[in-house]
Amino acid sequence: MPAIPTAFIQSLGWTEVVLILFLVLLLFGARRLPELARSFGKSIKEFKKATSEIEDDIRSAIEDEDEKPRIPKKSTLEKPVARSEDRVPAKKESEH
């Protein structure tokens, strides 16, 4: 599974985190905060589930493709075989 880029989160200091939490508390209130956290957690869970299903579909498609025996394609054009009735009789040089 690919790593999630966390450079932005790692560069946050404690003061920035406290300020963000304070702003969220002011915007949504203390009563709605647990509800928001639950819905955020559910959203993350659904997103991870969807990405996991997509990865599984891709892996199974690749495995199915690898399991199919590869049969070389026959050329649809075969070399013509000359039959005796199709041959044109050769003319002698003196018959011109």
Secondary structure as UniProt FT lines:
FT   HELIX           7..10
FT   HELIX           14..67
FT   HELIX           84..86
FT   HELIX           93..95
//
